[in-house]
């Protein structure tokens, strides 16, 4: 019996249900609660698609989205890799921030209202290991918690129960998710099985479409390899529908040559336009672990990192142009992420080391465009340990997309994330009001027109032991966290649901902490601010 059928037939209105969703326990609810009602619904009807672009290795966000308003401190912290201020690409309507000069494609998308740049995205207690940090981003777990399913896998498991046993079927004949360019990842791992199929590289895709295989050696081992390939292809349930979708598209817009990310996105566009109902596509592009020779010494605007950024920018621009050419751009949204950013201060090898928060791009016709967040705070005398403090939790980007793009009930969305995460999720202004599931506004306007300047202050500053943090809330869930220069959360000072708007304060006692810079991160509804505080001896 399916979970929703069991719920529908067995829960009387007055019964209390100790619910567990995708391995996460939630509060007890009656059958009339929004969560139980949502669980009893059929698969959400939407033709929306999400394309996830993974930038593997830890992208240097400070050289991708450059803080013009704090350029002096930026340059002083990384003068051997800093981009020349005169070369920074301008963004329409934004005077404080610009893009790396190699990213003209991304600049075009932003200036034409097709891209959102989100500043300083991360999570509390950042991990600097490639493998562990990648797992955290893919699972949407806390950094101190092991979760063995992915955020997208849990979503697809909720929507398509009994997978893979009863799939493909009439209602969903296509793959639920497709990974191109690598084997299936933790992102789409469900509670039991992985919810995606993988196309390991573009050659595999075109072999499938054309019913061809790579040549094998004329040896006994070659014959065995050919047989294994045949068996694999025959047992691939979705090969026929993928062939059919691909063959419906006979013309596409041009893509840049010698660009593996563009090759992957070209396939994604072809499958979407070919009619697949697949909701999530994942592509990946590596090389961002730039510990050394990140730039050319004679010209910081060029070098290995510039080449990577240009390929990402050109590929996404070509993809967006192709979606418009294929007349499916209204259905598709994309995002970029990397497992972490880089340190504020560069190293002596003309490179940058593993860091914490970094910017993300969200792109598409229905993205609410612009810049979200402030330029990161860069100390005047940055040390090798200084990191960019988090402004936005990456899981709020995921949850906003699930709610506003994939049309999930907010209570269900909360149940898809680990405990101690779901209470802190923000509904962010990422999608145009006209394209959200409810048609509701996602404006960044501060409630009651209070404004965000001076929303959080502290006095005294500098301070020796204790400082009073004053803040203005619009009511509802209000959170204040203290973060150190390594990007680690030192303390949650306050997490309160206020019944009404007002001015409040909380004292920060730092007696057990060493002198240095700390950041007070304020979050209330869709609003967040980061306030630097200086502790002295």
N, C-alpha and C positions, 0 to 999 in steps of 0.2 A: 504494500500500500504506500502511495506517495505521502510525503510529509504533510502537504496542504490538505489532502483528502482525509488523513487521520485527524488533523486539527478541526476540519469542518464537521466531521461526524461525531467527534468524541468530547468536545469541550462545551459544557453548558454555560450559560451566560454568567452564572455566579461562581464558577469554578476558578481556582487560582492555578496558574500554570507556571511551574519552575522551568523556564525556557532555557535551552542551550542552542545557540545558532552558530554553526560552523566551528564548534569547539569553544566558543566564548559564552560563558554564562551571562545572562541578563536578569533584570529584575523580574519578579513574578507579576503576571498580568492576567486579567480576565479575558474571556473571549471577545469582549466588546472593545478591548484596547486597540489603539492604532497599530501596534506591532503585530498582534495576533491577526488582525484583519488583513494587514499587508502580507503576512505569511500565507494566508488562505487564497490570495489572488493567483491568477494564472500568470504565465510569463509576460513581463512588461512589453507592451507593443511600442516599439521604436525602431526606426531605420537608421539611427545614429551610429557612427563609427568612431572609434578612438585609435589613433596611431601613436605608439610609444617609441620614441627615438632615444636609445641608450648611448651615451657618450662614455665609453669605458676608459678607465684609467684615472679619473679625477680631474675634471676640466678646470683650468685657471679662470675663474669667473671674473676676477678683477681686471684681467686683460681682455675679456670679452665684452663686458658691460662696464665702462670706465667712468669713474666719478669725477666729472669736470669741476664740480663745485668744491671739491677737496683735492684738486690735482696736485698741489704743492706737497701735501703729506703723502699722497700716492706715489709721486715721483721720488721723494726722499726715501721711501721705504723700499723701493725696487728700481733704483736708477739704472741698473744694468739690464733690465728687461722692459722698462716702462715704455709705453707707446707715446710718441710725440703728440703734444696737445693739439698742434695744428693739423694732425692727420686724423683725429677722432671723427667718426661719422656722426653727423647731427641727426637728431630725431625730432620730427614735427611735434610742436607743442611742449617740448622738453628742453630746457636750457642747461640743466644741471648734470645731465648724463648723456653719454654717447656710446657708439659701438666701435669695435676694432675695425680698422680701415679695410680689412679683407672681407668684411661681411656686408657687402653692398646689397646682396640679395635679401638678407634679413632687414636691412635698412629700408628697402623698398616695401617689404611686407608691412613693417611697422608704420611707415609714413602713409600707407594706403589703407590703414585700419584693419589689417589682417593678422596682427600679432600683439600679444601681451607679454611684457617683460616683468617678471616677478623677482624682486630683490631679496637676497639673503635668505634662501630657502634651506632649511636644515631640520634638526631635531635636537632635543636635550641629550646631553652626554654623548657627543659624537664619537664614533669609532674611526680610527685612521688606517685600519686594515682594509685592503681592497676587497677581500672575500667577505669579511664580516659586514662591512659597510654596504656592499651590494645586496647581501641578504636582507639587511634592515630595510633598504629602499624597496626591495621586491616583495617582502612579506608585510611591510608597514608595521613592524613590531617595534617595541621599545628596545633600546640598545642593550638593556640588561636581560632581555627575554628571548628565548629561542622559540620561534614559530616556524613550523614546517609546511605551511601553505602560503600561497601568494595572495595579495589583495585582490587581483583580478580573478584569480582562480576561485576564491571564496564568492565573489560576485557571480561568476558564471555558474558555480555550483548551486547558488540560490535560485538563479533564473532557470536553469536547465537540470532539474533534478532527475536522478536515475541515469545520468550520463556515466559511462558510455553505453550501458546495456541496451537502451531503447533508441539509440541514435546511430545513424541519421534516420529521420522520420519525415512525414509529410509536412509537419509544421516547421521543422528545422532540418533541412536536408544538407546543410553546409557545415563546415568546421566552425566551432564556437569561437576559436581564436587561431591565428596563424603567426608563427614565429619564422622570420626569414633571416638567413645569414648565420644561424647557429642552431644547436639543439634546443629543445624546449627548456624554458628557464623556470625558476621558482615563482616568478610573477604570476604565471597561470596554473601553478600547482593547486589543485583543489584539496579538500580534506582527505580524499582517498586516492584520486588519480589526477594526472595532469589534464587540463581541459583544452589544451592546444595541440595542433599538429605542427610539425616543423618542416620547412623547406631549407635544407642546410646551406644552399648557395644558389645564385641565379642560374647556374648551369643545370642544377637538378630540376629547377622549375621548367626551363625550356625543354629539357629532355622529356619531362612528364607531358608537357603540352604537345610535343611533336612525336610522342611515342618512340623516342630514341634513347639510346644509352651511350655513355662514354665507351670507347673501344677498350677491350680487355686483351691482355697478352695471350698469344697462341700457345698456352701451356696448360697442363692439367689444373693448376691453380687458377688460371684465367677462366677455364670452363666452370669451375666451381663458383667463382666470383659472379659470372654471368647468371648462373642459376639462382644464386642468392638475391641478386638484383631483381630477377623476374618474380621470385616469390614475394619480395618486399613490395614491389609495385602492385602485384595482384591482391595482396592483403591490405593495401591502402584503401580504406573504405571511401575516401573522399576524392580519389584521383579523377573519377569521371566528372564530378561536378566542377572541379577545378579546371579541368580541360575545357569543359563547356563554357565556363565564365571567361576564361582567357581567349577562347576562339571567337567570342562575340565581339571582341575589340580588335579592330583591324588598323586603327590609326591612333597615335598618341602624339602629344606635344614633345619637342626635343628635350633631352636631358644631357647634362654635361658628361663628357667622356672621361675615362680614367678616374671614376668616382664611384667607389663601391657602395656608398650610402645611396647615391642617386640610382644605381642599378636595383637596389632593394626597393626603394620607394616607387620606381617605375612599375615593378610587379604589383605592389600594393594597389596603386591607382588602377591598374588593369583589372584586378580581381574585384575591386569595389564597383567599378563601372560595368563589369561583366555580370553583375547581379548577385554576387554572393551575399548572404545575410550575415556573414561573419561580423562580429561586433568589435573585436580587438585585434589589431595587427601590431607586431613588435619587430623592430629592426635595430641593428646595432652598428656602431662605428667606433673603432678603438684607436689607441695611440696617444691618449691624453695624459699619460704619466710622465710629465715633462720635468724631471729632476735636473736635467742638464741640457744645454744648448737649445733652449726654448726659442731663442731669437737669434738672428744673425747679429754679430757684434757691431758690424758697420751700419746696420739698418734694422732697428728693433721692430719695424712694421712688417718685416719678413722673417722667415724661419719656419721651423717645424710646426709650431703652434699656429702661426698664421695660415699655413697650408691646410691644417685640419679645420680651422674655423671657416676658411673659404669654401672648403668642400661641403661642410655642414650647411652653410648659408646658401650656396648655389643649389644643393640638392633639395632643400626644403622649398626654395623659391620655384624651382622647376616642377616639383611635386604639386605645389599649390596652383601653378599655371595649368598643369595638366588636368587637375581636378576640375578647374573651370572649363577647360576645353571639352572634357568628357561630360560636363553638366551634372556633376555629382558633388560639387564643392559645398553645397548647402548641407550635406549630410556628414561631413568629415571634420573632426577636430584632432589636432596633434599636440604633443608635448615633448620636450627634451628634458633629460635629467642625466646627471653623473653622480657616482657614488659619494663624492665629496668634492669640495673646492680645493684651493691651495692656500698656503700661508700668505699673510699680508706682505711680509718681508721676503724678498728673493734670496737665493743662496749664492755662494761664490762661483758656482758653475754655470752662471747665466740660466738658471732654472728656478723652479719653485717646488716646495715640498708639500706633503699631504696636509690639507687644511679642513675646515668645517663647512660653514654655509656658503652657498653660491647661487647665482641667478638661474632661473628656469625660463624657457620660452613656452608659451602656449599659442598655437597658431590655427587659423582657419577663418572661413567667411563669417561664422557666427561668434567669434571671440569678441568679448568686450575689450576693445584695444586700449593701448596706453601703457603707462608705467605704474606698477603697483609696489608701493614701499618707498623708503628713503635710501639715498646713498649710504653705504655702510660707513660706520665710524672708523676712521683710520688715525691712530695716535700720531702725534708729531714726532715721536721717537720710537717707532715700532721695533720690537725685538723679534728674534727668530721664532719665539713661541706665540706671538700674537695671531689670533684668528678672527675671522669675521663673525660676530654674534648673530644668531638666528633671529630673523624677523618673522618669517612664516614657517610653520610646520608643514613639511611636504605632504603629510597625510591629510591636511586640509585641502590641498589641491585635488588629491584623489577623491575625497568625500564630496567635494563640490561637484566634480564631474559625474560621480555616481548619482547624485541627487538631481542636478540641474540638466545634465546632458543625457544620462541613461534613465532618468525619470523614476528613480527608486524613492520610496517613502523615507523620510529622514530617520525614522526610528529603525528601519531596516538597515540603513547605511551605518548607523551607530553600532549595530550588532555585528557588522562585518569587520570591525577593528578591535584590537586587543583592549583589555581593561586598562584604565588610566590614560587611554588615548581618546576614547570616544567623547568624554566630557569636555575635552579641550579643542575639539574640531571646530573650525570656523567655516561659515558659508561665504566664500570669497566672490568678488565681482569678476568672474572669468568669462561669463557667457552673456551675450546680449539679451536684454529683457524679452525681446520678441522671439527668441529662440529657446528660452528656458521652458521646461515642461509645463509649469504653471502659468507662464507668461508674466510672472511677477518680476518686479524690479530687482536688479542686482547692483544698484547704484552704490558708489562709495561714499555718498553724502552722509556725513555724520548725523545720527538721529537728533532731532530737535534743533538742528543747525547750530550745535554747540561749537563746532570747529575742533581741530585736532592740535592746534598750536597750544603749548602749555598744558597739554592734557595730563602730563606726568612731569613732576619736578622733584628735586630733593634739596634739603637744606639742613646743615651746611654742606657745601660742596666746594673744595675738598673737605674731608672729615677725618677724624682720627679713630673713632670707635663706632659711633652711632650716628645715623642720619635719618631724618624724617622724610618719607616719600609721600608727597601729596598727589592725588590723582582725581580725575573727574570721570565718572561713569554715567552712561545713559541708562543704567539699570540692567538687571539680568546678570548672566554669568560674567564674572570679572576675575582676571588672573594676573598676578604679578610674580615674575620669576627673576632671580638674580643669576647672571651668567658671568663667568670669568673670561679672561682674554684668550684662553685656550678653546673657548666655545662651550665649555662644560657648564651645566646647570648646577649652581652652588646650593640654591635653596628655592623652594616655592614659598614666597612670603605670604601670599594671600590667594585664596580661591573661594569666592563667595558669590552667591546669587542675591543681588540687591533688588529689593522690591520697587525701587524708584531711582530716578536720576539724582545725582548729587555729588558733592565734593567730600572726599574722605582722605584718610592718611593711614599709613602703617610705618612703624619704625623698623629700620634695618640695623641689627646689632652685629657688627663684624669683628668682634673681639678675637675670635679664633682664626681669623683669616689674615694672610700677609698683606702688607701694603701693595697698592697697585690699582689698576683700572678695573671696575666692575660695571656691568650693564644691568639696568632694571628694565625688563621687558614687560610691557603692559598690553593686555589683550581684553577687548570687550566687544562682543558681537563681531562685526567685520573689521573693526578698528584695532590696530596695534601700533605701538610706539616703543622705541628703544632709547633709553636715557643713559648716557655715560656718567659714572660716578667715580671719583678719585679718592682712595683711602691713602692717607699719609701717616708717617710715624708721629 
